[in-house]
Amino acid sequence: MVVAADDPTPTVLGMLILSHRVRDFLPGAYLQFLRIDGTTLADPILDEELIDGTVDQLLRLADEKCMAHNRTQVDFTSAPREQRSQSYPLVALQQLIRNAVLHRTYETSHAPVRLYWFNDRIVINSPGGAYGVVTPENFGQPGITDYRNPNLAEALRILGYVQRFGAGILLAQQALRKNGNPPLAFRVEPGFVEVTLRVAP
């Protein structure tokens, strides 16, 4: 969490896990949430929040925000038992947000992770492109993973947020398919990775 015993300079990991004021040191270490009433950024904004804090706080608050906006449909007429479904499966949102926070670059960009929730889709944008063995061509394939932030990955594993098995995107895809959502769409550029989830019909 510090450079060395005789050099108490905090590391990026130390600031992300322990700091009370993370953005004083890492200005982009937050998640920008927008709930937009429409399909473009020019449409009215229903809710916005700058979600920050330690990485543990950020992920918990992001979960709460997603649960608050995720509609649950209840069908009690077409089957003997009530059936519930959501616009988006929570496990898919969790896996993709955790990936965005974990795999982003913290040192070379002050841009936040962005989660824009439109009426027809959710777009999650993470600063930093593909890294290491992950390329635009193999991005999202099960088991192909690399770690721009390996110590953060281990910290998130210990905190119970990730597994480090390279299964996050696969879990998200399976949850979306089971819920009736279209497949994920990825955009991998040198400076960012973007994933789009489409609402279940």
C-alpha positions in Angstrom: 0.0 0.0 0.0 3.1 2.2 0.3 6.2 2.2 -1.9 8.5 0.9 0.9 8.8 0.9 4.7 11.2 3.8 4.5 9.2 5.5 1.8 5.6 6.0 3.0 4.4 7.3 -0.4 1.1 5.7 -1.0 0.7 3.5 -4.1 -2.2 3.8 -6.6 -3.5 0.6 -5.0 -3.2 2.0 -1.5 -5.2 5.1 -2.5 -7.9 3.1 -4.3 -8.4 0.7 -1.3 -7.8 2.9 1.7 -7.9 6.6 0.9 -10.7 8.8 2.3 -10.2 11.2 -0.6 -9.3 9.1 -3.6 -10.0 11.8 -6.2 -7.5 14.2 -4.5 -4.8 11.8 -5.8 -6.5 10.1 -8.7 -8.9 12.6 -10.3 -10.5 10.0 -12.6 -11.1 7.4 -10.0 -14.9 7.6 -10.0 -18.0 6.4 -12.0 -20.2 8.9 -13.7 -23.8 7.7 -13.8 -26.4 9.2 -16.0 -30.0 8.0 -16.4 -31.2 9.5 -19.7 -34.9 9.7 -20.7 -34.3 8.9 -24.3 -31.7 7.4 -26.7 -29.2 10.2 -27.1 -27.0 12.3 -24.8 -29.1 15.3 -25.8 -32.3 13.9 -24.2 -33.4 14.9 -20.7 -31.4 13.5 -17.7 -33.6 11.8 -15.1 -30.8 11.1 -12.6 -27.1 11.7 -12.4 -24.5 10.9 -9.8 -20.7 11.1 -9.4 -20.0 7.8 -7.6 -16.7 7.8 -5.8 -14.9 6.7 -2.6 -12.7 3.6 -2.1 -13.1 1.0 -4.8 -15.2 -1.0 -2.4 -17.5 1.9 -1.7 -17.7 2.8 -5.4 -18.8 -0.8 -6.4 -21.4 -1.0 -3.6 -22.9 2.4 -4.5 -22.9 1.5 -8.2 -24.8 -1.7 -7.4 -27.3 0.3 -5.4 -27.8 2.8 -8.2 -28.3 0.1 -10.8 -30.8 -1.7 -8.6 -32.8 1.5 -8.1 -33.1 2.1 -11.8 -33.6 -1.5 -13.0 -37.3 -2.1 -13.6 -38.9 -5.4 -12.5 -41.8 -6.7 -14.5 -44.3 -9.0 -12.8 -46.4 -11.4 -14.9 -49.1 -13.2 -13.0 -51.5 -13.9 -15.8 -49.8 -16.1 -18.4 -48.6 -18.9 -16.1 -49.8 -20.7 -13.0 -47.1 -19.0 -11.0 -46.0 -15.4 -11.0 -42.9 -14.7 -13.1 -40.6 -11.8 -12.5 -38.0 -10.4 -14.9 -35.8 -7.3 -15.0 -34.8 -5.0 -17.9 -31.2 -6.1 -17.2 -29.9 -8.9 -15.0 -28.0 -7.5 -12.0 -25.2 -10.0 -12.3 -24.4 -8.8 -15.9 -24.3 -5.2 -14.7 -22.1 -6.1 -11.7 -19.6 -8.1 -13.8 -19.3 -5.4 -16.5 -18.9 -2.5 -14.0 -16.3 -4.4 -12.0 -14.4 -5.2 -15.2 -14.6 -1.5 -16.1 -13.2 -0.3 -12.7 -10.6 -3.1 -12.6 -9.2 -3.0 -16.1 -9.2 0.8 -16.6 -6.1 2.9 -16.7 -5.6 5.1 -13.6 -2.3 6.7 -14.4 -2.7 8.0 -18.0 -6.3 9.4 -17.9 -8.4 11.5 -15.7 -11.6 10.3 -17.4 -14.0 8.4 -15.2 -15.7 5.1 -15.9 -19.0 6.2 -17.5 -22.3 4.4 -17.2 -25.0 6.0 -19.4 -28.4 4.4 -19.0 -30.6 5.2 -21.9 -34.2 4.0 -22.4 -33.1 1.2 -24.9 -29.6 0.4 -23.7 -26.8 0.9 -21.1 -23.3 2.0 -22.3 -20.3 1.4 -20.0 -17.1 3.2 -21.1 -13.8 2.4 -19.4 -10.6 4.5 -20.0 -7.7 2.5 -21.4 -7.8 0.1 -24.4 -7.1 -3.6 -24.6 -4.1 -4.7 -22.6 -1.4 -7.4 -22.8 -2.6 -10.6 -24.4 -6.1 -9.1 -24.8 -6.5 -7.6 -28.3 -9.5 -6.1 -30.1 -9.8 -9.3 -32.1 -10.0 -11.7 -29.0 -11.7 -9.3 -26.6 -14.5 -10.9 -24.7 -13.5 -14.5 -25.4 -13.8 -16.7 -22.3 -10.5 -17.2 -20.4 -8.5 -14.6 -22.3 -7.6 -12.0 -19.7 -4.7 -9.9 -18.6 -4.3 -7.4 -15.8 -3.3 -3.8 -16.3 -3.8 -3.5 -12.5 -2.8 -7.0 -11.1 -2.6 -5.8 -7.4 -6.1 -4.2 -7.7 -7.4 -7.5 -9.2 -6.1 -9.4 -6.2 -7.6 -6.9 -3.8 -11.0 -7.2 -5.5 -10.7 -11.0 -5.3 -10.0 -10.8 -1.6 -12.9 -8.4 -1.2 -15.2 -10.9 -3.0 -15.9 -8.8 -6.1 -14.0 -10.8 -8.8 -12.7 -14.4 -9.2 -9.7 -13.8 -11.5 -10.8 -16.7 -13.7 -11.5 -14.6 -16.8 -15.2 -15.5 -16.7 -16.8 -12.1 -16.0 -17.9 -11.4 -19.6 -19.1 -15.0 -20.0 -21.2 -14.7 -16.9 -22.6 -11.4 -18.1 -23.4 -12.9 -21.5 -25.1 -16.0 -20.0 -27.2 -13.8 -17.6 -28.3 -11.6 -20.5 -29.2 -14.6 -22.7 -31.3 -16.2 -19.8 -33.1 -12.9 -19.3 -33.9 -12.4 -23.0 -31.5 -9.5 -23.7 -29.5 -9.3 -26.9 -25.8 -10.1 -26.8 -23.3 -7.6 -25.6 -21.7 -5.3 -28.2 -18.1 -4.2 -27.6 -16.1 -1.3 -29.0 -12.4 -1.6 -28.3 -10.3 1.5 -29.2 -6.7 2.4 -28.2 -8.0 4.8 -25.5 -11.1 3.1 -24.2 -13.2 0.0 -24.1 -17.0 0.4 -24.4 -19.7 -2.3 -23.8 -23.4 -1.9 -24.7 -26.2 -3.8 -23.1 -29.6 -3.7 -24.9 -32.8 -3.8 -22.9 -34.8 -7.1 -22.9 -37.8 -6.9 -25.3 
